[in-house]
Amino acid sequence: SPPSTTTTTAAPYSSNASFSSSTSTYHPYTRSTDYIANSSIVAMRVLVIGGSGATGRPLINQLLSLPEVSHVSLLGRKKYDGFPESEKFHQHIVDFKNIAEVSKDPSFLKEYDVAYSTLGTTRAQAGSDEAFYLIDYTYTVNFATLAKKLGVKKFHLLTSQGSNASSWFLYPRTKGQCEEAVKKLGFDYLSIWQPGLLERGNTDRFLEKIATAILSGLPTTKLGKVMASVGIQSTPPASEKVKYFSNSEIWKMADALPDEN
């Protein structure tokens, strides 16, 4: 039978929210427990950039598992292996410098509901200040601009703890400037995720290897799952246009995730 179109209204933000026993999904906003079963928000079309990375892969895997999601488009330099086989999942090869050209692809949807950006690198990996800025700022802002033109209402941006548009240091300055540029696009809702130290598993980032050997980093597998579930299954208050998720908030949500077998 077709899904119900009954609409429920989300209650105000609650810091005491937890996982629903019926869905095992974290809800940072208090809402009716039958929200998913009776929600009018079905068949969501999701657009993703950075999906081949350590956070992006678990993000996409979780998106594909959610009943509210009907379509996931991943934009990338090439098509990537290792994703679940799903009729929901579609990959599109793009030139990030001209990302809007993807709209000419007849298989690419002309309208989306939600978008995620988990694109990011380091100065060392990029090879220069300019190359780092191109990836972490220009490509990300261009993607957000495309998402806005495609009708996206909810945009979810992964940056970093300590981001600051006025910083003297390249990394936090670029992240902060990216946040400010995306905010100016005027999405109905924008969430900005600012995790601290990340545990990427077999990372090739030298400083992360040292840091995670001493400190406890947030597993990117958990970060991706939390971003997907919160971004799709939570309804923010209408008055909340921009929501920052701090490192401590993300940890709280990650700790609430069910243990994996």
N, C-alpha and C positions, 0 to 999 in steps of 0.2 A: 504494500500500500504506500501511497506517497507520503512524505514526511509532513507532520503537522505544521501549520503556519501560525500557531499560537505564539505570541510575543510576550516575553517576560521582561521586567524592568530591573536593571541592576541596582543594588543598594549601594550606599556610599562606600568608599574605600575602607578596608579593614586590615589592620596589620596582624590580626589574629586568624586570618584565613588559613586553611590547610587543605590537604588532599581530600577530594571526594571519594568516599569508599566505593561508589558505583563506577567511577571512571579512572581512578588512580592518577588524576591529573591535578596539578596545583592551580588553585584559583586565588590570585592576590586580591581580588575584589569579591566581597560577599555577594552572593546571588542565590537564586532558587536552585535547589539540588536537581530539579528536572529541567534546567536550562538547556542542556544539550539535547535531550530527547524531544523537547517541545519548541526549540528555538526556531525562529524564522530565518536565522542566519545559517543557511545551508548552501552547499555547492560553492564554497569560496574558491576563488581563483587567485593563486599565489605566485608572485614573481620574486626570484632570488638571484642575488649576485654573491660570489664568494662561496658557493656551495661545494666546491671541491676541497676546501680547507678543513682544518681540524675541528672547527666549530660548525662549519657549514654542512658537513656530511651528516652528523647526528641530527642537525636541524631538519634537513630534508627527510631523513628516515622517519623522524617523528611526525612531520607534516603529512607524509604519505599514510601514516597509521591513523590519522584523525578522521572521524566520519564527517566532520564539517567541511573538509577540504576535498574538492572535486578535481582540481587541476593545479599542478606545480610546474612552472617553467623555470629552468635554470639557464642563465646566460653565462657563457664561458668562452675561452679562447679555443677550446676544442671540446669534444665529447668525452666524458669521463666514465670509467668503469667503476664497479663496486657498489652501485646503488641497487636497491631492490627492484625486481621487475614489477612494474605497475602501469596500468593504463592511465593512471593519473599523471605520470611523470614524463616530461618532455624537455629535451635539451636543445638549445639553439646556440650555434657558433656565432660570435660577434667580434667585431673590432671595437675594443673599448674606447678608442679615440672617436669613433663614430657610432656609438651604441644605438642611437635612434634609428639607424638603418635597419635594425632588426624588424621594425614595423613593416618592412616591405616583404618579409617572409610570409607567404600565404598560410603557413601552418601556425604562425604566431597569433595568439589571441589579440584582439584590439581593445580589450578592456579587462582590468584586473581589480581585485578588491583589497588585497594586502600585499605588501612588499617587505622583503628582508635584505639588508646589506650586512654581510659578515666578511666583506673583502678587507684585507689588510696585510701588510708586510712589515719589514724592518729596514732601517737604513742600510744595514749590512747586506741583506738579501737583495735589495733594490740596486745597490751599487753606487748610488749618489744621492745627494739631497734632492735633486730635481726629480730623479726617477721615483724616489719614495713619495714625494708630494704628488706626483702624477697619479700614482696608484691610490694612495690613501685619501687624497682630497679630490682631485679632478675626476677620476673615474667614478668615485662614489657619488659625488654631487651630480655628475651627468646622469648616473643611473636614477637617482632620486628625482631629477627633473623629468626623465622619461616616465617614471612611475606616476608622477603627478599628471602628466598628459594622458596617461592611460586610465585615469579615473581612480587610482588607488586612494583609499580613504585612510587606511592605517599603515604607517610606515615604521619599521623597527630597525634601528641603527645600532650596530656594535662598534663601540669606540674603546675607551680605556679609562681606568681610574687615573685621576690626576690630569685629565685633559683640560687645557687652558689656552684659549685663543691668544692670550697675551704673554704666554711663556717665552722665555729666551731660548728654550730648548726645542729642537725640531719636532720630536715625536709628540709631546703633549700639545704643542702649538698647532700642529697640523690636525690632530684629532679635534681640538677645540674649535678651530676654524671650520672644520667640516660640520660639526654639530650646529654651529651658528648658521651656516649656509643652508643646511637642510631645514632648519627651523623657519627660515624666511620663505620657504616654498609654501607654507600654509596648509599642511595636511590637516584633515579633521582630527587626527590623533597621531602623535609621534612619541615613540618610546625610545629612549637612549640608554643603552646598556653599557655600564662602566665597570667591568670586572678588573680585579687586580691581577696578581700572578696566576698564570694559567698552566695547567698540566696537560701537555699535548701528547703524552705518550712518548713515542720515538721522535722527539723534536730534533730539528737540526739547528735550533737557535742556541748558540753557545751559552749565553747568559742565563737562559731559561734552564738549561741543564744544571748549571751550578746552583741557581736559586732553588729549584725544586728538590735538589739533593739536601737542602738545609731546611727549607720552609715547605709548608703544605700549600700546594697550588690547587685551584679549582679545576677539576677535570673538564676538558672541553666537551666530552661526551654529555656530561650533565648540563653544561651551559647551553648547548644546542637544543637539548630536549626541553629545558625550561623556557627558552625563548620561543620555541614553537608552540608549546602548550599555552603559555600565558598570552602570547600574541593572537592566537586563534580563539581560545575558549574563554577569555575574560572580556568583560564589557566594562570599560572605564566610565566614570561619571561623565556626563555630557559637558560639564564645566572644565574637565581636565583635558587640555589640548596637548600638553607636553609632560611626559613622565620620565624622570631619571631613575633608573634602577642602579643603586649603589652596590659596591662590592659586598657589603654586609647583607643587603637585601637579597642579592643573587645567591649568596651562600645559604641563607635561610631557606630559600626555595629549593636549592639543590639538595640540601640535607633532608628535605621533606619528600624527595623522590623515592619511590619504592625501590628496595634493593633489587639489583639484577641477579638473575639466577646464573 
